[in-house]
């Protein structure tokens, strides 16, 4: 009887492991760089993600006043609000990274969207690039190491690109601003999966872990052995 109870418990536990998996808590990391100066901030979110307002920063000739971000598991990162100003112009690079994504797994499509307003007394160019990072690295300014470029869009643009995920990855947005003279900007950039999950309106696929499958198989084999033993005793 004890053997039967143990085998049954192993089978009951296996679906729980298959459902939960091993998923790291998502993080949001924000790097703002200009004029040889850089500011980095990060925050850990709950398993489903959420919204977070980073503290305003001043680097080079730029000052930010409002930085609102969002990360929703399994597949959505948004620099929802980024307000900044510059009195003398220059180049500013903003890197927003969301880590801890585990779905979708394999080939997927990702949508990059970039909107905002620019008010200035000189020429200004603003571009947004989105990246997939299968190394799942949080602090990687400019996504300079180990990243796969998804899309590059100008202000007011959007683009869709395909990429392959390995089940543990980060999504990154890199916004580059080059301006002259007095400038005020308000930006919103996002990258999301369109193959399924929150960003695409579907649900991600939970892939059973090898240990969970092994546990399930051991439990089934144990019950079969117990039944054969019991049948022989009856005969």
ABEGO torsion letter per residue (X at the ends): XAAAAAAAAAAAAAAAAAAAEBBBBBBBBBBBBBGGBBBBBBBBBBAAEEBBBBBBBBBEABBBABBBBBBBOAABBBBABBBBBBAAEEBBBBBBBBBGBAOBBEBBBBBBBBBEBBBBABBBBBBBBBBBBAAGBABBBGGABGBBBABBBBBGBBBBBBBBBAGBBBBBBBBBBBBBEBBBBBBBBBBBBAAEEAAAGBBBBBBBBAAAAAAAAAAAAAAAAAAAAAAAAAX
